[in-house]
Amino acid sequence: MDSQDRCEDESEMDTAEALNSDSDSDDADDTVDEEQQKKLWLKVEECRKQLEENSLYYDGHVSLITTLQELFELEEARKAREKMSEVYPLTPELWLQWVRDEQKVCTTDEERQYIVSLFERAVKDYTSVQVWVEYVMFMLGGGDIEATRQVGERALTAAGTHVAEGVLVWQVVLLVEKQVYSGLQRPGAVLSEQETADLEKQLCRIQSLYKRQMRVPLLNSDSDALLEEASEYFEENIEAQMKESIKKTEQRLKDKIPFEDELLQSQTEADKLAVYRRYITATKESDNPAAVQSLYERAVLDLCLVPDLWEEYVTFVIRQFPGLDYVVLPVCERSQRNCPWSSALCELHITALQMFATEGEEKTTAALIKRSLEKGLSCGLQIGSDATRMWMAYLIFLRRQIKWNQPHEDQLESFREAAQQAITMIDKYFGDEGDLESQIPRFWACIEAQFVRDCERAREIWNDIIMKRNNNFKRSNLWLEFINLERSFGSEKHCRKLFRRALERVWDEVEIISSAYLRFEQETGDLESMEEFKKRCEDRMVIVNKKRAEDAAKLEAAASPDSGKGKGAKDKRKKNREGNRVVPVKEYDQNGSPQGSKLFKVPLPVSKSIKEKKDDYTVVSELNKSSNSESAMTQKIPKVAPPPGFRGTMKDGNMEVKPTNTSQHGDVEPPPGFKGEVPQESKGSKRRAEESEEAQAKRLKVEKQHGVLTKDSPLDEMCTLFISNLDFKTTEKDVIEFFKSCGEIIDFRLVKNYKCLSKGFGYLVFKAHESAVKGLDMDRTPLNGRPVFVSPYDPENHTHKFKFSTGLEREKLFVSGLPLSMTENDVKEAFQSLGGIKSVRLVTYRNGHSKGLCYIEYHDAETAEKVQQAMDETQLGDKTISVQISNPSVKKKTEDVTSKPSTLGGGSKLKKVGPGRGKGMFSLVPRALMQQPTEASQSDTSEKSAKKLSNDDFRNMLKK
């Protein structure tokens, strides 16, 4: 008994130890699971941050979905899959994983319909045999035979011709029909007429499927086994009926087997693409279009990121099925979905949408085309030519929408806005390298000239956009296109001007321009214009031939064997850098004076004021008193070499300046090149007296065209406003009519250039000051499409200050990120419901286009704060706006250079060169004559001026 009890105790102890060890292992597993879950959730957060920064990060989407699957977070995984599906098409594997996860929790009819929708989305992305098989089996499990048959028929059409895997689709469809047939059979029972008819109909359906399968070349399908299997459903011998079909099918299969073997052996995508292309070419020659389409579907499934393959596929379906929109449009949409960066696919998609557009659905078609363009432009294009091609396809569509024989103002304005937006976008992101050939502005100019007959706008596009980029003014072909456009729809006068401009600017192909210019003068010109052409052409050819000779000499020198060796090459390069100038080498004596060179005359000082002259006389007299001998003079003033061109006298190495050319009025004639202020009497009266009649007539003509400078009275200045940012087409009448409501206008002076063209600003004079004050309220009001800037007349800019506040404004909101198409009224409508608005100011460029920014002022700070919290980070149109309390930064003030203290080792700063001398020119005043005031002298002067003199001091001064 004792031994038995001992054994029982030991067994109980072993059981307890086992239980303890199991609990310990369970605790350890739980700890490991918790740590693993923490790692997985950290990975989820990391993936989400990556996708927030870049929603096009493909690997980030896949990693997020896989991690959420491991965490069994079905709802989160569903959201992640939906987001990825919005950006990219999912692979068949991802779709099947999604469907299987949903099948695990599918309990209701609504959830089953959701899975059906997932299958429909999956088969639209790619044609996969496995997806179609799963789809048919899922429908069969639902018990709806008719729905299952429809899905099975679609599967046979889409994937039944797949040579390598299509046999699976045939097998599953036949399995469905065989199960239905066996269910209709009732052995030993008497069938009704309806049941018998249904049974025969089902038998015919099975026989038809077998006949269709025997005509399709499929791998892994044995002909003998297929005949034996089919014989169960045929009452008579079927070998004779199908022998010919099976023989043809086997021959077609033999032709395809080599390509199938090559696909299996291909290691790289390039090899696989080459095999597919040869395979498709052979199939086009020997098989039907359905087989070719099936082969294309296989190719794009394996090589979904090859734009050229998609382009070939889309072109094939457009040409092969021109009237079947349900075939062409899905392929086009899928192609751009897989390769959104391809401009060719975007263009084909836009073309296909136009091909199948129906009457009454123009707006829907336009929206789809615009969405296709936006999808292409928003994928991060790297090449400007792709953006240009996409925009051109969209602009061509807009041009086709314009019916010129009907009212078309809205369509024409949409075309113009799109063209301007395209040019702005390409210039912003790609610069001059975007539209190298200027396709968009050339197309726009042609439409304006040919259809709208607005030659002025066409000239603006050519002059302001095309000829000012990429050195287009040097290209003869663009000049000839511009000239032909002007000749066809413009005037002879402008055409002749263009020929002259082209002749002056083109270098490489001047002969082509000259030949076209000659034909133009022969056809339209007279003797005078012909002679002018000959003279211009001859003068231009002299310049061009000289440049060509210089270029040829440079090339010959560069090609010579001795061109890059030794000291001679360095001297040649130095000579080229100096512009072939000969710089004489001067020699100086021991005193620093140049030998054997001409001397320059010392420049006379500028005339000073009476006070400055008195100070100079005082200094000179004190110097004369303090100098008792010539030796003392030489000690104070060192010997300095005269500057080049000095014509005075030298006395012991010192210079004596002798004024010359003194006029009868006591004025000294300024040196050559002097641009200082000259007395009016010696400058203007003498010139007017010597002015010829021809010069007077020319002066009067210039004054008549451009006006003369007048000095207004202070009263006129109070009634005058400065008007700027005007459109160059705006005339004086337009401005006067615009400001007429403010009060009576005396005059408007529009400033013009030397060609009598507007400079975009002028001066508006009212009769009363109150009218001018009203005119200031018209600031930034649009005139001819541009906001007019109105400010008080202030030529000296004394009263200029920033118009708006630069501090915190709690009752005002600053809104950024607005859609560029929104106006002030649109902003009011969006914000009006949250509180009463006092004013809205939309920030625009000088051309009137919105910057996407605005200021909204409310009646109190509480309302503004409430609106800021409600509208910040909300969606307006296609943009997410930012709303903040207005707090603009203070404008930086210009620093006073003189107030900065000098630093040790900083050196003396160069003074700003006056208008009379460029920054590369030297001062002709010797350093010995320059007076450099010191700090000590300035302090002495300030002390003297600060100290008041008594009567005794004045008495002592007079005694001296």
Backbone hydrogen bonds, N-H to C=O, Kabsch-Sander energy under -0.5 kcal/mol:
donor,donor_aa,acceptor,acceptor_aa,energy
5,D,1,M,-2.9
6,R,2,D,-2.7
7,C,3,S,-2.3
8,E,4,Q,-2.3
9,D,5,D,-2.5
10,E,6,R,-2.6
11,S,7,C,-2.5
12,E,8,E,-2.3
13,M,9,D,-2.6
14,D,10,E,-2.6
15,T,11,S,-2.4
16,A,12,E,-2.5
17,E,13,M,-2.7
18,A,14,D,-2.6
19,L,15,T,-2.5
20,N,16,A,-2.7
21,S,17,E,-2.8
22,D,18,A,-2.6
23,S,19,L,-2.5
24,D,20,N,-2.5
25,S,21,S,-2.4
26,D,22,D,-2.5
27,D,23,S,-2.5
28,A,24,D,-2.4
29,D,25,S,-2.6
30,D,26,D,-2.6
31,T,27,D,-2.3
32,V,28,A,-2.5
33,D,29,D,-2.8
34,E,30,D,-2.5
35,E,31,T,-2.4
36,Q,32,V,-2.7
37,Q,33,D,-2.6
38,K,34,E,-2.2
39,K,35,E,-2.1
40,L,36,Q,-2.4
41,W,37,Q,-2.7
42,L,38,K,-2.2
43,K,39,K,-2.1
44,V,40,L,-2.2
45,E,41,W,-2.4
46,E,42,L,-2.1
47,C,43,K,-2.5
48,R,44,V,-2.3
49,K,45,E,-2.1
50,Q,46,E,-2.1
51,L,47,C,-2.1
52,E,48,R,-1.9
53,E,49,K,-1.8
54,N,50,Q,-2.2
57,Y,54,N,-1.4
58,Y,56,L,-1.1
61,H,57,Y,-1.5
62,V,58,Y,-2.0
63,S,59,D,-2.6
64,L,60,G,-2.1
65,I,61,H,-2.2
66,T,62,V,-2.4
67,T,63,S,-2.3
68,L,64,L,-2.2
69,Q,65,I,-1.9
70,E,66,T,-1.8
71,L,67,T,-1.5
72,F,69,Q,-1.3
73,E,68,L,-2.4
74,L,72,F,-1.1
77,A,73,E,-2.4
78,R,74,L,-2.3
79,K,75,E,-1.9
80,A,76,E,-2.4
81,R,77,A,-2.3
82,E,78,R,-2.2
83,K,79,K,-2.2
84,M,80,A,-2.1
85,S,81,R,-2.5
86,E,82,E,-1.4
87,V,83,K,-0.9
87,V,84,M,-0.7
88,Y,84,M,-3.3
95,W,91,T,-2.2
96,L,92,P,-2.5
97,Q,93,E,-2.2
98,W,94,L,-2.2
99,V,95,W,-2.7
100,R,96,L,-2.6
101,D,97,Q,-2.1
102,E,98,W,-2.0
103,Q,99,V,-2.2
104,K,100,R,-1.2
105,V,101,D,-0.5
105,V,102,E,-0.8
106,C,103,Q,-0.7
107,T,105,V,-0.6
112,R,108,T,-1.7
113,Q,109,D,-2.4
114,Y,110,E,-1.9
115,I,111,E,-1.7
116,V,112,R,-2.1
117,S,113,Q,-2.3
118,L,114,Y,-1.8
119,F,115,I,-2.2
120,E,116,V,-2.2
121,R,117,S,-2.2
122,A,118,L,-2.2
123,V,119,F,-2.4
124,K,120,E,-1.0
125,D,121,R,-1.3
126,Y,122,A,-1.7
128,S,126,Y,-1.0
132,W,128,S,-2.0
133,V,129,V,-2.4
134,E,130,Q,-2.3
135,Y,131,V,-2.2
136,V,132,W,-2.4
137,M,133,V,-2.3
138,F,134,E,-2.3
139,M,135,Y,-2.1
140,L,136,V,-2.2
141,G,137,M,-1.7
142,G,138,F,-0.7
142,G,139,M,-0.7
143,G,139,M,-0.5
143,G,140,L,-1.1
144,D,139,M,-0.7
145,I,143,G,-1.0
148,T,144,D,-2.0
149,R,145,I,-2.7
150,Q,146,E,-2.1
151,V,147,A,-2.1
152,G,148,T,-2.6
153,E,149,R,-2.6
154,R,150,Q,-2.0
155,A,151,V,-2.2
156,L,152,G,-2.2
157,T,153,E,-2.0
158,A,154,R,-2.4
159,A,155,A,-3.0
160,G,155,A,-0.6
160,G,156,L,-1.3
162,H,159,A,-1.4
163,V,161,T,-0.6
166,G,162,H,-2.3
168,L,165,E,-1.5
169,V,165,E,-0.5
169,V,166,G,-0.6
170,W,166,G,-1.6
171,Q,167,V,-2.2
172,V,168,L,-2.1
173,V,169,V,-2.2
174,L,170,W,-2.5
175,L,171,Q,-2.1
176,V,172,V,-1.8
177,E,173,V,-2.0
178,K,174,L,-2.6
179,Q,175,L,-2.0
180,V,176,V,-1.9
181,Y,177,E,-2.2
182,S,178,K,-2.6
183,G,179,Q,-1.7
184,L,180,V,-1.3
185,Q,181,Y,-1.3
189,A,186,R,-2.1
191,L,189,A,-0.6
196,T,192,S,-2.7
197,A,193,E,-2.5
198,D,194,Q,-2.4
199,L,195,E,-2.1
200,E,196,T,-2.4
201,K,197,A,-2.4
202,Q,198,D,-2.2
203,L,199,L,-2.1
204,C,200,E,-2.4
205,R,201,K,-1.7
206,I,202,Q,-1.9
207,Q,203,L,-2.4
208,S,204,C,-2.4
209,L,205,R,-1.8
210,Y,206,I,-2.1
211,K,207,Q,-2.2
212,R,208,S,-2.2
213,Q,209,L,-2.3
214,M,210,Y,-1.9
215,R,211,K,-0.6
215,R,212,R,-0.9
216,V,213,Q,-1.6
218,L,216,V,-0.6
219,L,163,V,-3.0
221,S,218,L,-0.6
226,L,222,D,-2.1
227,L,223,S,-2.3
228,E,224,D,-2.4
229,E,225,A,-2.2
230,A,226,L,-2.2
231,S,227,L,-1.7
232,E,229,E,-0.7
233,Y,230,A,-1.9
234,F,231,S,-0.9
242,M,238,I,-2.1
243,K,239,E,-1.2
246,I,242,M,-2.5
247,K,243,K,-2.0
248,K,244,E,-2.1
249,T,245,S,-2.3
250,E,246,I,-2.4
251,Q,247,K,-1.8
252,R,248,K,-2.3
253,L,249,T,-2.2
254,K,250,E,-2.0
255,D,251,Q,-1.4
256,K,252,R,-1.1
257,I,253,L,-1.8
260,E,256,K,-2.1
261,D,257,I,-2.5
262,E,258,P,-2.1
263,L,259,F,-2.1
264,L,260,E,-1.8
265,Q,261,D,-1.6
266,S,262,E,-1.0
272,K,268,T,-2.1
273,L,269,E,-2.7
274,A,270,A,-2.1
275,V,271,D,-2.1
276,Y,272,K,-2.6
277,R,273,L,-2.1
278,R,274,A,-1.9
279,Y,275,V,-2.7
280,I,276,Y,-2.9
281,T,277,R,-2.2
282,A,278,R,-2.2
283,T,279,Y,-2.1
284,K,280,I,-2.3
285,E,281,T,-1.2
286,S,282,A,-1.2
287,D,283,T,-2.9
291,A,288,N,-0.6
292,V,288,N,-1.5
293,Q,289,P,-2.7
294,S,290,A,-2.3
295,L,291,A,-1.9
296,Y,292,V,-2.3
297,E,293,Q,-2.3
298,R,294,S,-1.8
299,A,295,L,-2.1
300,V,296,Y,-2.7
301,L,297,E,-1.4
302,D,298,R,-1.8
303,L,299,A,-2.7
306,V,303,L,-1.1
310,W,306,V,-1.7
311,E,307,P,-2.6
312,E,308,D,-2.1
313,Y,309,L,-2.1
314,V,310,W,-2.9
315,T,311,E,-2.3
316,F,312,E,-1.9
317,V,313,Y,-2.3
318,I,314,V,-2.2
319,R,315,T,-1.9
320,Q,316,F,-2.7
321,F,317,V,-2.4
324,L,321,F,-1.1
325,D,323,G,-1.0
327,V,324,L,-1.0
328,V,324,L,-2.2
329,L,325,D,-1.8
331,V,327,V,-0.9
332,C,328,V,-2.2
333,E,329,L,-2.7
334,R,330,P,-2.5
335,S,331,V,-2.2
336,Q,332,C,-1.9
337,R,333,E,-1.7
338,N,334,R,-2.0
339,C,335,S,-2.3
342,S,339,C,-1.5
343,S,341,W,-0.6
346,C,342,S,-1.6
347,E,343,S,-2.3
348,L,344,A,-2.3
349,H,345,L,-2.4
350,I,346,C,-2.3
351,T,347,E,-2.2
352,A,348,L,-2.5
353,L,349,H,-2.3
354,Q,350,I,-1.6
355,M,351,T,-2.0
356,F,352,A,-1.7
357,A,354,Q,-1.0
361,E,358,T,-1.6
365,T,361,E,-2.2
366,A,362,E,-2.6
367,A,363,K,-2.3
368,L,364,T,-2.2
369,I,365,T,-2.4
370,K,366,A,-2.4
371,R,367,A,-2.2
372,S,368,L,-2.0
373,L,369,I,-2.2
374,E,370,K,-2.6
375,K,371,R,-2.2
376,G,372,S,-1.7
377,L,373,L,-2.4
378,S,374,E,-1.7
379,C,376,G,-0.8
380,G,377,L,-0.6
386,D,383,I,-0.6
387,A,383,I,-1.1
388,T,384,G,-2.3
389,R,385,S,-2.2
390,M,386,D,-2.2
391,W,387,A,-2.5
392,M,388,T,-2.4
393,A,389,R,-2.0
394,Y,390,M,-1.9
395,L,391,W,-2.8
396,I,392,M,-2.4
397,F,393,A,-1.6
398,L,394,Y,-2.2
399,R,395,L,-2.3
400,R,396,I,-2.0
401,Q,397,F,-1.2
402,I,398,L,-0.6
402,I,399,R,-1.0
403,K,401,Q,-0.6
404,W,402,I,-0.8
406,Q,403,K,-1.9
412,L,408,H,-2.4
413,E,409,E,-2.3
414,S,410,D,-2.2
415,F,411,Q,-2.1
416,R,412,L,-2.3
417,E,413,E,-2.6
418,A,414,S,-2.3
419,A,415,F,-2.4
420,Q,416,R,-2.6
421,Q,417,E,-2.5
422,A,418,A,-2.5
423,I,419,A,-2.2
424,T,420,Q,-2.4
425,M,421,Q,-2.6
426,I,422,A,-2.4
427,D,423,I,-2.3
428,K,424,T,-2.1
429,Y,425,M,-2.1
430,F,426,I,-2.3
431,G,426,I,-0.8
431,G,427,D,-0.7
433,E,430,F,-1.1
434,G,431,G,-1.5
436,L,434,G,-1.0
438,S,435,D,-1.2
442,R,438,S,-1.8
443,F,439,Q,-2.4
444,W,440,I,-2.5
445,A,441,P,-2.7
446,C,442,R,-2.1
447,I,443,F,-2.0
448,E,444,W,-2.3
449,A,445,A,-2.2
450,Q,446,C,-3.0
451,F,447,I,-1.9
452,V,447,I,-2.0
453,R,448,E,-0.5
454,D,448,E,-2.9
455,C,453,R,-0.9
458,A,454,D,-1.9
459,R,455,C,-2.5
460,E,456,E,-2.0
461,I,457,R,-2.2
462,W,458,A,-2.2
463,N,459,R,-3.1
464,D,460,E,-3.0
465,I,461,I,-1.7
466,I,461,I,-1.8
467,M,462,W,-2.6
469,R,466,I,-1.2
472,N,469,R,-2.1
473,F,467,M,-0.5
474,K,471,N,-1.7
475,R,472,N,-1.8
476,S,474,K,-0.6
479,W,475,R,-1.5
480,L,476,S,-2.6
481,E,477,N,-1.9
482,F,478,L,-2.6
483,I,479,W,-2.7
484,N,480,L,-2.7
485,L,481,E,-2.2
486,E,482,F,-2.3
487,R,483,I,-2.8
488,S,484,N,-2.1
489,F,485,L,-2.2
490,G,486,E,-2.3
495,C,491,S,-1.7
496,R,492,E,-2.2
497,K,493,K,-1.7
498,L,494,H,-2.2
499,F,495,C,-2.0
500,R,496,R,-1.9
501,R,497,K,-2.4
502,A,498,L,-2.8
503,L,499,F,-2.3
504,E,500,R,-1.5
505,R,501,R,-1.3
506,V,502,A,-2.3
510,V,507,W,-0.7
513,I,509,E,-1.3
514,S,510,V,-2.8
515,S,511,E,-2.4
516,A,512,I,-2.2
517,Y,513,I,-2.8
518,L,514,S,-2.5
519,R,515,S,-2.1
520,F,516,A,-2.1
521,E,517,Y,-2.3
522,Q,518,L,-2.4
523,E,519,R,-1.9
524,T,520,F,-2.4
525,G,520,F,-0.5
525,G,521,E,-1.4
530,M,526,D,-2.1
531,E,527,L,-2.4
532,E,528,E,-2.1
533,F,529,S,-2.1
534,K,530,M,-2.4
535,K,531,E,-2.3
536,R,532,E,-2.6
537,C,533,F,-2.9
538,E,534,K,-2.6
539,D,535,K,-2.5
540,R,536,R,-2.4
541,M,537,C,-2.4
542,V,538,E,-1.7
543,I,539,D,-1.5
544,V,540,R,-2.6
545,N,541,M,-2.8
546,K,542,V,-1.7
547,K,543,I,-2.1
548,R,544,V,-2.5
549,A,545,N,-2.2
550,E,546,K,-2.1
551,D,547,K,-2.6
552,A,548,R,-2.5
553,A,549,A,-2.3
554,K,550,E,-2.3
555,L,551,D,-2.3
556,E,552,A,-2.5
557,A,553,A,-2.6
558,A,554,K,-2.5
559,A,555,L,-2.0
560,S,556,E,-1.1
563,S,560,S,-1.4
565,K,562,D,-0.9
569,A,565,K,-1.0
570,K,566,G,-0.9
571,D,567,K,-2.4
572,K,568,G,-2.2
573,R,569,A,-2.4
574,K,570,K,-2.6
575,K,571,D,-2.3
576,N,572,K,-2.3
577,R,573,R,-2.2
578,E,574,K,-1.8
579,G,576,N,-1.2
580,N,575,K,-3.1
583,V,581,R,-0.7
586,K,584,P,-0.6
587,E,595,Q,-0.5
589,D,593,S,-2.7
592,G,589,D,-1.5
595,Q,587,E,-3.0
600,F,645,G,-2.3
613,K,609,S,-2.4
614,K,610,I,-2.3
615,D,611,K,-2.1
616,D,612,E,-2.1
617,Y,613,K,-2.8
618,T,614,K,-2.3
619,V,615,D,-2.1
620,V,616,D,-2.5
621,S,617,Y,-2.5
622,E,618,T,-2.2
623,L,619,V,-2.1
624,N,620,V,-2.4
625,K,621,S,-2.3
626,S,622,E,-2.3
627,S,623,L,-1.3
628,N,626,S,-0.9
633,M,629,S,-1.5
634,T,630,E,-2.2
635,Q,631,S,-1.6
636,K,632,A,-1.6
637,I,633,M,-2.5
640,V,653,G,-0.9
646,F,643,P,-1.7
649,T,656,E,-1.1
651,K,654,N,-2.7
654,N,651,K,-1.5
656,E,649,T,-1.6
663,S,667,D,-2.2
666,G,663,S,-1.4
669,E,661,N,-1.0
674,F,671,P,-1.8
683,K,679,P,-1.1
684,G,680,Q,-2.5
685,S,680,Q,-1.1
686,K,681,E,-0.7
687,R,683,K,-0.6
688,R,684,G,-2.6
689,A,685,S,-2.1
690,E,686,K,-1.5
691,E,688,R,-0.7
696,Q,692,S,-2.3
697,A,693,E,-2.3
698,K,694,E,-2.1
699,R,695,A,-2.5
700,L,696,Q,-2.5
701,K,697,A,-1.9
702,V,698,K,-2.2
703,E,699,R,-2.5
704,K,700,L,-2.0
705,Q,701,K,-2.0
706,H,702,V,-3.1
707,G,703,E,-1.7
712,D,710,T,-0.6
717,E,713,S,-2.0
718,M,714,P,-1.5
719,C,715,L,-0.8
719,C,716,D,-0.6
720,T,717,E,-1.1
721,L,764,L,-2.7
722,F,791,S,-3.3
723,I,721,L,-0.6
723,I,762,G,-2.5
724,S,789,F,-2.3
726,L,760,G,-2.7
730,T,727,D,-1.9
735,V,731,T,-1.7
736,I,732,E,-2.4
737,E,733,K,-2.5
738,F,734,D,-1.8
739,F,735,V,-2.1
742,C,739,F,-1.5
743,G,739,F,-0.6
743,G,740,K,-0.7
746,I,765,V,-2.5
747,D,765,V,-1.5
749,R,763,Y,-3.0
750,L,748,F,-0.8
751,V,749,R,-0.6
751,V,761,F,-2.0
753,N,757,L,-2.5
756,C,753,N,-2.0
759,K,751,V,-2.5
762,G,723,I,-2.7
763,Y,749,R,-2.1
764,L,721,L,-2.5
765,V,747,D,-3.2
766,F,719,C,-2.9
766,F,764,L,-0.5
767,K,744,E,-2.2
772,A,768,A,-1.3
773,V,769,H,-1.9
774,K,770,E,-1.9
775,G,771,S,-2.1
776,L,772,A,-1.3
777,D,773,V,-0.6
777,D,774,K,-1.1
778,M,775,G,-1.5
779,D,776,L,-1.4
780,R,788,V,-4.0
781,T,778,M,-1.8
781,T,788,V,-0.6
783,L,786,R,-2.8
786,R,783,L,-1.2
788,V,781,T,-2.0
789,F,724,S,-2.2
790,V,788,V,-0.6
791,S,722,F,-1.8
793,Y,720,T,-1.6
794,D,792,P,-0.6
797,N,794,D,-1.3
809,E,886,S,-2.9
810,R,808,L,-0.5
812,K,809,E,-1.4
813,L,856,I,-3.0
814,F,884,Q,-3.7
815,V,813,L,-0.6
815,V,854,C,-2.8
816,S,882,S,-2.5
817,G,852,G,-0.6
818,L,852,G,-2.3
822,M,819,P,-1.7
827,V,823,T,-2.0
828,K,824,E,-2.3
829,E,825,N,-2.4
830,A,826,D,-1.8
831,F,827,V,-1.8
832,Q,828,K,-2.1
834,L,831,F,-1.1
835,G,832,Q,-1.0
838,K,857,E,-2.9
839,S,857,E,-1.5
841,R,855,Y,-2.9
842,L,840,V,-0.5
843,V,853,L,-2.0
845,Y,849,H,-3.0
848,G,845,Y,-1.7
851,K,843,V,-2.4
853,L,843,V,-0.6
854,C,815,V,-2.0
855,Y,841,R,-2.6
856,I,813,L,-2.1
857,E,839,S,-2.9
857,E,855,Y,-0.5
858,Y,811,E,-3.1
859,H,836,G,-0.7
864,A,860,D,-1.4
865,E,861,A,-2.4
866,K,862,E,-2.2
867,V,863,T,-2.5
868,Q,864,A,-2.2
869,Q,865,E,-2.0
870,A,866,K,-1.6
871,M,867,V,-2.5
872,D,868,Q,-1.5
873,E,881,I,-1.5
874,T,871,M,-1.3
876,L,874,T,-0.5
876,L,879,K,-3.0
879,K,876,L,-1.9
881,I,874,T,-2.3
881,I,879,K,-0.6
882,S,816,S,-2.6
884,Q,814,F,-2.3
886,S,809,E,-0.6
886,S,812,K,-2.6
897,V,895,E,-0.7
899,S,896,D,-0.5
900,K,897,V,-1.1
906,G,903,T,-1.9
917,R,914,G,-1.4
921,M,918,G,-1.6
929,L,926,P,-1.1
930,M,926,P,-0.8
932,Q,930,M,-0.6
938,Q,934,T,-1.7
939,S,935,E,-2.3
940,D,936,A,-2.4
941,T,937,S,-2.4
942,S,938,Q,-2.2
943,E,939,S,-2.2
944,K,940,D,-2.6
945,S,941,T,-2.6
946,A,942,S,-1.9
947,K,943,E,-1.7
954,F,950,S,-1.9
955,R,951,N,-2.4
956,N,952,D,-2.6
957,M,953,D,-2.0
958,L,954,F,-1.9
959,K,955,R,-1.6
960,K,956,N,-1.1
